[in-house]
Amino acid sequence: MSKATKRKLAAKVFRHTAAYDAQIAEYMTELAGEEQPERVTFTYELKQNLRYGENPHQKAAFYKNPLGSEFSIANAQQIHGKELSYNNIHDADAALQLVKDFDEPAAVAVKHMKPIQHTFLVALSRLTEKWMAKLLVSYMKFFWKSLLPLLFQKRH
């Protein structure tokens, strides 16, 4: 085994051990009720490499908290479209934060972390599936590159 391979494997083992220790420390700190411990360590897992960063010439990757909220963009599954970029992740997160404010399922279109100017929030429970499909298709045609429809239904 080459020296370079040994170094890569050693780094991987230490990252794994450090992440495990950090998760135990976080759990024990919460269990003890400590609000301001003298040291805090964060650990994240690579979810995916992104097409590009904030600008096309930048590299970026998306990391998630392994103990994070179930209802987050990090735990969402992309079912269609090209790989996400840094800006897509931020837009999706902004959309999720908006729809979380509703007690009923809702949809929102976001660009540059703001609702698109002529877009409105819709309570989905008041629409039939047929009308909801028409609404989303019309948005997708008009904002085909910048639309990020996000459907979210709270679980109680």
Secondary structure, DSSP 8 states (H G I E B T S, - for coil): --HHHHHHHHHHHHHHHHHHHHHHHHHHHHHHT-SS-S------EEEEE-S-SSSTTS--EEEE-TTS-SSSGGG----SSS---HHHHHHHHHHHHHHTT-SS-EE--EETTEE-TT---EEGGGS-HHHHHHHHHHHHHHTTTT-----B----
